[in-house]
Amino acid sequence: MTTRVYLVRHGATELTAEDRFAGAIDVLLSDEGREQARLLGKRLEADPISVAFASPMTRTMDTARLIAAPHGIEVTAVDGLREIAHGRWERKTRAEVEQEFPAEYARYETDPFSFAPTGGESGLQVTARALPALLKIVEEHADQRILVVSHKATIRLLLSSLIGFDPRKYRDRLDQSPCALNILDFKDVTYPRLTLFNDTSHYCGDVPAVPKNRLSKVWNEK
């Protein structure tokens, strides 16, 4: 038997369009984000999802509830799944952070896995709490279909660890759109396979737009 995890980023929030750092602050879903989650719930309503988990933030819990609604299941909050904390960068745009804290941001651009801004977390710290949390869910719900709703950085760091991708490059080389669906299949906790990545066809059609900006200078518009 195989354990399947539907790993989903929360829907668009009130700050998504402004492209601001919003990890530890409790931002609400926008109307667009709620609709994205409802559409994903409709897409997955025929799949036998039996349990649902989410980061305790309002945006993730609300996304999970909307997706899980057709299955009539409750959503359990798991603290380890919360987003990376950006410390004193919270609510600021990338340009504002680069201007106010140039030395910190230059270090972050080079290696966001080992570096943490003042008052924030490194990617390594996030992985150290999020990966055991996810694997515990998989272990305790073997052979089931599981919904897990988390956040952009946390999901990319989890996937980096699970598939053996260099986590120092997660920001520039792995995208994660609002309410994107990723599917992980586990033979057991030591044998994960990425079956689907960053899929948004439930709300944006078959071909996603080319990513731009998204808090990484590599993808800034020229």
Rosetta blueprint (number, residue, H / E / L):
1 M L
2 T L
3 T E
4 R E
5 V E
6 Y E
7 L E
8 V E
9 R E
10 H L
11 G L
12 A L
13 T E
14 E L
15 L L
16 T H
17 A H
18 E H
19 D L
20 R E
21 F L
22 A L
23 G L
24 A L
25 I L
26 D L
27 V L
28 L L
29 L E
30 S L
31 D H
32 E H
33 G H
34 R H
35 E H
36 Q H
37 A H
38 R H
39 L H
40 L H
41 G H
42 K H
43 R H
44 L L
45 E L
46 A L
47 D L
48 P L
49 I E
50 S E
51 V E
52 A E
53 F E
54 A E
55 S L
56 P L
57 M L
58 T H
59 R H
60 T H
61 M H
62 D H
63 T H
64 A H
65 R H
66 L H
67 I H
68 A H
69 A H
70 P H
71 H H
72 G L
73 I L
74 E L
75 V E
76 T E
77 A E
78 V L
79 D H
80 G H
81 L H
82 R L
83 E L
84 I L
85 A L
86 H E
87 G H
88 R H
89 W H
90 E L
91 R L
92 K L
93 T E
94 R H
95 A H
96 E H
97 V H
98 E H
99 Q H
100 E H
101 F L
102 P H
103 A H
104 E H
105 Y H
106 A H
107 R H
108 Y H
109 E H
110 T H
111 D L
112 P L
113 F L
114 S L
115 F L
116 A L
117 P L
118 T L
119 G L
120 G E
121 E L
122 S L
123 G H
124 L H
125 Q H
126 V H
127 T H
128 A H
129 R H
130 A H
131 L H
132 P H
133 A H
134 L H
135 L H
136 K H
137 I H
138 V H
139 E H
140 E H
141 H L
142 A L
143 D L
144 Q L
145 R E
146 I E
147 L E
148 V E
149 V E
150 S E
151 H L
152 K H
153 A H
154 T H
155 I H
156 R H
157 L H
158 L H
159 L H
160 S H
161 S H
162 L H
163 I H
164 G L
165 F L
166 D L
167 P H
168 R H
169 K H
170 Y H
171 R H
172 D H
173 R H
174 L L
175 D L
176 Q L
177 S L
178 P L
179 C L
180 A L
181 L E
182 N E
183 I E
184 L E
185 D E
186 F E
187 K L
188 D L
189 V L
190 T L
191 Y L
192 P E
193 R E
194 L E
195 T E
196 L E
197 F E
198 N E
199 D E
200 T L
201 S H
202 H H
203 Y H
204 C H
205 G L
206 D L
207 V L
208 P L
209 A L
210 V L
211 P L
212 K L
213 N L
214 R L
215 L L
216 S L
217 K H
218 V H
219 W H
220 N L
221 E L
222 K L
